[in-house]
Amino acid sequence: MTIAFVFLFIVLVFVLFVTEAAPPDLIALGVLVFVALVGWVTPKEAFAGFASEAPLTVAAMFVLSAGLQRTGAIEDIGRLLRRIPNMTESRVLLALMGGVAVISAFINNTPIVVAGLPLVLGIARHYDISASRLLIPLSYAAILGGTCSLIGTSTNLVVGSMASSRYNIHIGIFDITGLGIIVAISGIAYMLLIGRHLLPRRESLAELVNAASSREYVTELMVNPGSALVGMAVAQTELAKIANVRVQAVIREEALLPSPVMDIILQENDRMVVGVSRRAMIELQDIDGLDLAEERELGLTRVRTEETVVVEAIVTNNSHFAGRTLRESRLRENFDAIVLAIHRHGENITQNVGGVGLKFGDTLLLRIAEEGVARLRGSNDLLLLSDTAVAAARREKRPIVLGVLLAVIILAALNVYPISLLAIAGVVVLVLTRCLRMSELYDAIDWRIVSMIVGMIALGGAMENTGAASWMVDEMVKIVGHASPLLVLGAFYLVGTTLTEMVSNNAVAILLTPIAVQTAEKLDLNPMPFLIAVMFAASASFATPIGYQTNTFVYGAGGYKFSDFVRVGLPLNLMLLVIVTLLIPLFWPLK
């Protein structure tokens, strides 16, 4: 009966992840608390994840990646690409994916995409290429490159740490490089020959700021007390005379007034939900007697159009704003910025904008004082999409950062010390040599991923303690016991890549790793091929924008639809399923 409850609980956890009923890190920590309270693990076992090598190593690698980013190395690569003459779209795609894949093999792929996104937008403008033709390839290249070494992605580190600590199976930093290179080259070749023909040509968010846009923003306007608009029908106001402005609804005392909207007689404190283009937004805010509803609620004074600029910014993966409302984020106080509209996965947030909790990947249209742009540019919370300039790079520190990173890689490859110890030692060196400040160290770590890993380790322990993992292994052996070992290996990869399209890749890796090892042992097979299959499958998220952080990050910035990822990524998933399944036994014998 306990085993049945464990599986019901796992299903519930996956549903919560997919539906985003709560932040994934909060769900993971809730899992930790629950499995300890019901006795599936002891309190000591529940908190063992905090002392595990996996989250500590992942956190340290985030910091080392940030150190390289702060030296301006990625920015310089973008500048180099813009200097190359006669670059066609296919050549830009090859140079971009090849360069990103190489870098991603040695530093975490999420910071690469964060740093590279505004640079790719600049490259797209420079060569007159639609940004939507480059941003999915940027994300895919980071994922593919991450499979080329143990430190390329947090998923690899998690599987490697669990294999070492639980099963005494050592996976070296370059043990997966041979297969990883083949996978990366295959993925890049697919994008050049097939995938790029499936990519959409859509208006990017940066282009919305630099030209008139057919895309509509939605915001709320409030009629001021004493306004000349009071007593006028909507059709008689200046709103009706501005091009690309559409009044969608009028709200009075929290009640939606009936249509036709244009015939409604306005009263004091009425709220108008207005669809508006970026250019029209600037004209709209100069109408006397109207305020942005958000400004009124915060008691702010109006800022004249000529004193401000309108920019696009995206909520980053480790933003302090994630989970906070606009009011709590205090953008006006910190950056002299007012949020005009929010886009989330192609949809407009229309009601109670100030009370909406921000999420990773949300895109904000900001009206900001020019002096606030510099402060925003140096922020880790929001990434400007309409301005490729970055905070002053510490180029003089680049030799130190590169030396530290190289030392970590070489010493780990020679098994002099564990990668976890070397990575943390590298962090200490970067801080002591002032390559990074302590505040930047903590900001660089994506604590959501660390929390996710810790929570899911506790769930994996619960599966083992209650016998749920053993029961699942026995059932799988009954089903596939007489099948070819190659088919069993392919089945593991298929399960892994399917699950990681829906939930966190780290969660999938943690749950499948013990099942893979125990299944291999039951079938009297070598567990290493199955661990490698889990490792590669948990990184193979190409068909949805929600399974992998890099996909989520480019989703809004490229103006993509969910179907774009399915159309481009699903064939790539199927292709890699065949390639990885057939090649793993050539590197690691099944028996």
N, C-alpha and C positions, 0 to 999 in steps of 0.2 A: 504493500500500500504506500509506503514511504517513497518508493521509486516512482510510482505513478504521480505522486504529488510533486516530486522533483521535476519531472518532465512537464507537468502542467505549469509549474513555476517558470521553467525555461521558455516555454511558449509565450507566457505572459510577458516575460522580459523582452523577448524578440518583438512582440507586438508593440510594446512601449517604445522600443528603439525605432521601429519603422514609422509609427504614427507621430513620433516626436512629442509625446504627451508631456514629457519633461526633458530637461537637458540630459544628454547621454551620460555625462559624468555624474550627475545627481542620481540617475537610475542605477548606475554601477555601484555607487556608494550605498544606495538603498539596498541593493542586492547583498552587499557585504554585511550590513546590519541584520537583514532578515535571516540569512542562512545561519548567522551566529545565534540569533534569538531563538530560533526553532531547534537549535542543537544539531544541525547538519554538519557544522564545524565548531571547534572550540574557539573561544575568543582569541587565543594565541594563534590558532591557524588562520582565523579571519584576518588578523592584522599582519600576518607573515608577509603579505604582498608588499607592505611598506618597506620591508627589509630585503625584498627580492632584488636580484641584480637587474631584472628587466626594466622596471620603471626608473631606477636610478641611472642606468645606462642610457635609456631613451632621453631622460631629462638632460643629461650631460651632452649628448649629441646635439640636442636643440641649441645648447649654448655655444658649442663649437661652430655650428652652422651660422649662428648669429654673428660670431666673431668674424667669419669670412665675409658675411654680408656687409658688416660695418666698414670693411676695408675698401668697399666700392668695386670689388672684383667683378660681380655680376653686372653692375652698371657699365663697367669698361667693356665687357663683352658685347653689350648692346650697342655701345658707341662704335665698336669695331665693325659690327655687322652693317651699320648704317653707312660706313665709309666704303664698302665694297660696291663697285659700279656694276651695272647691268645685271642686277639680281631679279630674276623672274620669281613668280610665286613658288614654283617647285624648288628652286635653289634656296630661297629663304626658308622654306619648310625643312629642307634637308639640313641646312646649317643650324637652324634653330633646334630641331629635334636631336641632331647629333651632339651639339654642344651641351644641351640641357641633360641629355642622358649620361654623358661622361661626368658632369659635375654631380649629378644625382647619385652616382655610384658611391660617392665618398661623403656626401653630407645629406642630411635629411631632406626629402623631396618637398615637403610642405613649405619651408622657408624659401626654397628656390623659386617656387611658383609665386609666393608673396612678393619677393623682390623682383622677379622677372616680369610680372604682369604689366606694370606701367611701361616697362622698357619695350615689351612686345607691342603694346599699343602705339608707342612712338615709332617702332620699325614699320608697323602697318601703315601709319600715316606717311612715313618717309617714302615707301615704295608704292603707295596708293593701292594697298591691299585691304580688303575688308577684314577687320579684326576677328570676326567669327571664323575666318579661314585659318587662324593661327592659334587661337586660345585653347581649343580642344587638343590640338597637337602638342601644345606646351604642357598641358596636364598629362597627357598620355606619355610623353617623353620622360617626364619626371617619374612616373610610375614604372616605366620600363627600365630606366636607368637604376632605379632603386633595387631591382632584382639582381644587380651585378656584384653586390658584395653584402656581407652581413650587416654593415653599418649604413647601407643605402636607405633603409626604411625601418621604422619602429617595428613593423611586423616581423622582419627577419630577426631583429634583436630579441623579440619576445619568444619566438620559437627556439632560437639558439640558446637562450637562457634557460627555458624550461627543459630542453633536451639535456643540457648539462647538469642542472641541479637535481632533476627528478630521475633521469634515466642514465646518467653518466655517459651521454653520447656527446662528443665534442664536434662542433661545426666551426671550422676555421673561418677567418674573415674573408678569404678568397676561395673557399671550397666550392661556392656556388657560381663563381665568376664565369667559368666556361659556358655553362648552360645559360647564365644570365646574359652573356654577350650575344648568344644565338637568339635568345628571346627578344632582346632589344633590337637587334638588326632586323629580325623578322617583322617586328611591330612597326619599325620605321619604314621598311620596304612596303608593308601593307598600306600605310598612310600615304606614301608617295604614289603608289600604283593604283590603289583602289579607294582608300579612305578619303583622300582629298576631293575626289569627285562626288562624295556623299555629303561633304560639309556644306552648310547653308551659307548664303551671302546675306548677312543681316547687319543692321546698323548697330554699332557698338555703343556702349554707354559714353565713351569718350567723345564719339562723333556727335552725340546728342548735345554736348556742350558747345561744340565748335560750329554747328550749323543748325539751320531750322530742322525741326524734327516732326515727323508725323506721329510719333509715339506720344501718348497722352499721360501726363501726370495728374494725380488726383490729390487735392488738398481741401481744407475747410476754411471758409471765410466767415467772419462774424460782423453783423451790422452794428455799428457803434450807437450808443444812446445819443440822441440829438442829431443823428446823421440825416443828410438831405435825402437819403435813399428811403427813409421811413415813409410809408404811405404810397410808394411807387411799386408798380408791377415790375417783376424781374425783366420783362421785355423792354421796359422803358429806361433801365439803368445803363450805365456805360459798359457794363459787362457784355450786353448784347451787341455792342458795337466793335468789340475787340475780336480780331480774327483768331481762330483756334482756341476759343473759350467756349465751354459747354457746361451750363448749369444742370447738374444731374438730379439734384434733390434739394429741398429746403426742410430743415429740421427746426421745430419750435417746441421748446420745453421738452426735449428728448423724444418728441413725436414726429414721425415722418409725415409731412403734409401731402395730400393727394395731388396727382397730376390733373391738368397740364401745369408743369413747373413754371413756364414763362408767364402764366396768368396770376401767379400768387402775389398778393400784396405784402410787401416786406414790413416787418415790425422790428423794434429794437431787440437786439440779442439773438435774432434769427441766425441760424447757421446755414450756409450754402455749401453743398458739396459740389466742387467745380473740377471738371476735367480741363486741362490746359497744357499747351505746349511749353517748352522751356522759355522761348522768347516771349510768349504772351504772359508768362508768369511775372516777368519784370514789369510789363505795362500794368498788369492787374493790381500790383501792390502799390501803385501810385494813385489809385482811386481814393478820393477823400471819403471818409465815412465807413471804410472797410478795414478790418484788421485780419491777419491770420489768426484763426481761432487759438492756435498754440501760443502766440504772442500775448493775446488777451488773458489767457488762463495763467500765464506766468507773470503777468503784470509788467510786461516789457514795453519800452518805448519803441516807436517805429524807427527803422533805419532807412534812410533814403537810398533809392536805387543807385545813384551815382557814387555812393560811398562804398559800395559792395560789389562783389563778383559772385557769379553762380557757378558752382563746381559739383562734380560727382565724387562720391567717396564710398568705399565698401568696408563693411565691418570685417576685421581680420580674424584669423583663426584663434589668436590668443588675446583678443580684445577684452579690456575691462568692461566694455559696454554690453557684451553678450549677456543676456539675461536681465539687463536693466531697461527701464523705460527711458524714453527721451527726456522726461523731466529729471529722472535720476542721473542721467548721463551728463547734464549740465554743460551742454555744448555751447550755449550762449555765454556762460560765465568764463569757460576755459578757452574758447576759440572765437568768440564774437560771431557765432554761427547760429542760424535758424534753419531748422529742417522744413523744407517746403513740401516734400513728398517722400514716400518710401516705396521702393519696389522690392518685392520678395518673390523670386522665381517667376518673374514675368507677370505677377499680379500686383494690383494697386491696393494699398492699405487705405481705406476710405473713412473709417469711423474711429474716433478717439485716438488720433495719431499720437498725441502726447503720452497716452497710456499704454502704447504698444511696446511689448518687450522685444528688444533687438535680438537678432540671431546672426550667427556667423554666415557671411555671404549676402546679408541685406545690403541693398544699394540705396544711398541717401542722396537726394538733391538738396544741396546746402546753399543758402544765401549767407555769405560770409564776408566780414570786413577784410580788406586786402592784407592788413597786418596780421590777421588771424591765420592766413593761409600758411605762412612760414611755420607757425606753431603746429598747425595740423600736419604739415609735411613731415615734421620730426616726431609725430606721434606713432606709437605702435598699435593704437586702437582703431584708427581709420586709415585706409590707403587711398590716396588721391588717384583717380583714374584720368583726370583731365590735365594733369601736370606731372610730367615724367621726372622732374627734378627731385632729388632726394637730399636728405640731410648731409651735411659736410662729411665726406668719407675720411676715415683715418688711414690714408694710403701709406703713411710712414710705418704703420704697424703691420702692414701686409706680410712682410718676411717672417715676423714672429708668429702670426696666425698660421701661415702656410707651414712653417717649421714645426709647430706644435701638432697640427693635423697630420703631417707626414710622419712625425715620430710616433703618434698614436697608431697609425696604420701599420707601420713597419714592425713596431714592437709587438703589436697584437698578432700580426701575420707570423712572426717568429715564435709566438707562444711564450714570450719572455714574462709577460704579466697578463692577467685577464683583461679583456676589453673594457669591462666595467671600471676597474681601477685606473686604467690608462686614460679613459675618457674623463673621469673626475679629476685626475691629476692635470690633464690638459686645461680644464676649466680653471683650476687654481692658478696655473701659469698665466692664462689670459688676463685674469683679474690682477695678479701681482705686477704684470708688465703694463697695466692700464690699457690693454686692448679693449677691455670692457669694464664698465662700472658695475658695482654690485646691483644697483637698481636695474641695469640692462640685463644682468644675468637672470634675475627673477622674471623679468618681462619676456625674456626669450623662450622660457619654458612653456610649452602648451600644457598647462596643468589639467586640462580636460582629458587629454590622452593619458597622462600619468594616472589620474583618478580612475579612468576607464580600465586600465590594465590592472590596477590593484583590486578593484571590485570584481572583475571577471576571474582573476586568480582565485578569489574566495569561492566563486561559483564553481570553478573547476574542481576545487578541493571538496566541495559539497557533493559533486557528482561521484567522486572517487570514494568518499567516506560512506555514502549511502548505498553504494553498489550500483548506482544508476549507470555509471560509465561501463562497468563490467557487463551489466545486462545488455546495454546497447551493443557492445562488442560481440557478445554471444549471439545476439540476433543477427548481426551483420555477417558473422561467420556462417550461420545457418543458411543465409540467403546466397552469399557469394563464395562459400567454402569450396565449391567444386568448379568455380569459374577460373579463367586464366588469371594469374597474378597481375598481368598487365591490365586487364579489365577492372580488377579491384583497385589498382592504382588510379586508373582513369576515373573511376567512380568517386574516389576521394577528392580528386581535383575538381570534378564537376560539382560536388556538394559544396566545396569550399568557395569556388568562384561564384556560385549561385547565391550563397548566403551573404557573401561580402558585397554583393550589389545592393543589399537591403540594409545591412547593419554594419557597425564598425569592423574594419579589417582585423584590428587587434582582438576584438571579442571573438571573432570566428577562429582566429589562430589559437587562442588560449583554450577554447572548448574542443577543437578538433585535434590538437597535438596529443593529448593522452589517449584519445580514441584511436588515432592512427598508430601509435606505438603498440598499444595492446592488441589491436587487430592484427598487425604484422606478426607479433609474437605468437598469437593463437594459431595463425596460419603457417607458422614456422618460416617466416620470411624476414628479410633484413629490414629493420624499421627505418633506416636512413632514407631510402627512396620515398617512403610515405611522409616523413617529416619534410623533405624537400617539396613534395607535392603540395602539402599544406601551406608551406612558406610561399610558393609561387602563386597558388590559387588565391590565397588571402590578399595578395596584391593585385590580382587581375580583376579590377573593377573598372570596366570601360563602358558598360551598357546603361548605367544610370548616373545621374549627378549627385546621388546621395550616399553612395557606398564609400567613397574615398574623398578626403578633404580637398585634394587638389581639384577634383571635378566640381565640387560644390563652390569652390572659390571662383572658377571661371564661368560658372553657370549664368549668374546674373550679369557679369561684366561683358560677356559676349552676346547678350541678348538671345541666348539659346532657349529652345523648348526642350522638354523632357524627351520628346521623340527624336531629337537630333542625336542624343547619346545612344539611344537604342539603335538607330539606323547606322551610325558609324561604328559603335563599339561592339554590338552583338557579333558581327562576323569576325571581329578581332578576337573576341572571347573564344569562339568556336575554333578558330585557327590555332590559337595558343593551347587549347585543350588537347588537340591532336599532337602538336609539336612537343609540348612538355611531357605528355604521357609516353610518347615513343622514345624520347631522348634520355629521360631520367635513367632507365636501366643501362644505358651505355656509359653513364658516369658512375652509377651506384648499382651494382648487381642486386636483383630482387632476392636472390638466395645466397 
